[in-house]
Amino acid sequence: MTDAALPIAKPKIARIQKRADFLACAKGPYCARGAVLIQARRRDDTPLIRAGFTATKRIGGAVERNRAKRRLREAARAILPDLAHPGFDYVFIARGGVTTREWPRLLDDVKSALLRLAADRDRPDMTGQAPP
């Protein structure tokens, strides 16, 4: 078997569940695209990617918020393994229209926000240090 035939291991994605982790991620850089806002924070050097999902009451009632988070979870499941960086936390925040947005457009929103955050990942504020 050649090296080209070996499958590439995708990084493991875990869920953010503690409020302190959500608040820490809120202090990092963010990018809003269409129906989603994504916050990112460099955590450490472990090869683990963590993702959290939230929707405020501005989105609607409990049914609408749950639907919004389900759509964001599925979009993250499809996009994060390819574009996320190990050792980072990502928080996906639903914005208005996330439940009615066409699926390909929602995927494009998530992808473009992650690409923008990846371009900024080497900035000092991503490491938790003060800018010079």
Buried (B, 14 or more C-beta within 10 A) or exposed (E): EEEEEEEEEEBEBEEBEEEEBBEBBEEBBBBBBBBBBBBBBBBEEEEBBBBBBBBEEEBBEEEBBBBBBEBBBEBBEEBBBEBBBBBBBBBBBBBEBBBEBEEEEBBBBBBBBBEBBBEBBEEEBBEEEEEE
